[in-house]
């Protein structure tokens, strides 16, 4: 996601891909940015509302929904 920086509390759409590297979407949903992962600026912890958990996502698998 090169558009604009993701900040804590941003509403995002997340995409989870299969690990085979072919870009096939395994799951998707909405969530909130919890924090940026220390020492890995391209990764964010996201609270996924669909699963009620927190998972790490690369910024390429996140789409910012609100215009803050």
C-alpha positions in Angstrom: 0.0 0.0 0.0 1.9 3.0 -1.2 -1.0 5.4 -1.3 -0.9 6.9 2.2 0.5 5.9 5.6 -1.5 3.6 7.8 -1.9 4.8 11.3 -3.3 3.2 14.4 -7.1 3.1 14.3 -7.3 3.3 10.4 -10.1 1.2 8.9 -8.7 -1.2 6.4 -9.7 -4.1 4.1 -7.3 -6.9 4.5 -6.5 -9.8 2.1 -5.0 -13.1 3.2 -3.3 -15.1 0.4 -2.4 -18.7 0.2 1.3 -19.4 0.9 2.1 -20.8 -2.5 2.9 -17.4 -3.9 0.4 -17.3 -6.8 -1.6 -14.4 -5.3 -4.8 -16.4 -4.8 -7.0 -14.8 -2.1 -7.7 -17.2 0.8 -9.8 -14.8 2.9 -10.6 -11.1 3.2 -12.5 -8.8 5.5 -12.4 -5.5 7.4 -10.3 -4.5 10.4 -8.5 -1.8 12.3 -4.8 -1.1 12.4 -3.6 -1.9 15.9 0.1 -1.0 15.4 3.0 -1.1 13.0 5.4 -4.0 13.6 8.7 -2.8 15.1 11.7 -3.3 12.9 9.4 -4.3 10.0 7.9 -1.0 8.7 5.9 -2.7 5.9 3.9 -4.9 8.4 1.0 -4.0 10.5 -1.0 -5.8 13.2 -4.7 -5.7 12.3 -7.7 -6.5 14.4 -9.9 -8.5 12.1 -13.6 -8.0 12.9 -14.6 -11.1 11.0 -12.5 -13.4 13.2 -12.2 -11.2 16.3 -8.4 -11.7 16.4 -5.2 -9.9 15.6 -3.0 -10.9 12.7 0.1 -9.3 10.9 -0.3 -8.2 7.3 2.1 -6.8 4.8 1.0 -3.3 3.6 0.5 -4.8 0.1 -2.4 -6.9 1.5 -4.1 -3.8 3.1 -6.4 -1.3 1.6 -7.1 1.9 3.6 -10.8 2.7 3.7 -11.1 6.0 5.6 -9.6 9.2 4.3 -7.6 10.4 7.3 
